[in-house]
């Protein structure tokens, strides 16, 4: 594969032959039931002794999918390991609505794969693993995004 020469501060959609094919891949879809008991147990677990809290804690996407990268890999998606080393690039959560009792569906996928060259000429590939959570009626609850960074030791990818 012909990769662009020189550093780039901009990420570009990856065309690397070993990763580009995975953009949009979906892992095993999971269905979970959020019961009143689960919500109550979370409330009890977060209730410190002597608390004067006026509101119940929220139960949302981060409680279902605290590590989106691990969740996606456990769903059958590959942890893409193309370059010399991989590091966890962090997690990001978006909550569209609070979780309530009922059935929810979690859909893990590889949503994006980007690449760029660092100022010292090394290649970086950023893979975004995203799990989207829906209610039984198909309403968006939120999403969890985990990032994996692949980094080369040298200037060849």
Secondary structure, DSSP 8 states (H G I E B T S, - for coil): -----S--SS-EE---TTTGGGTT-B---EEEEE-HHHHHHHHHHH--TT----S-----HHHH-S-HHHHHHHTT------SSEEEEEEEEEEESS---SEEEEEEEEEEEEEEEE-TTS-EEEEEEEEEEEEETTS-EEEEEEEEEEEE-SSS--
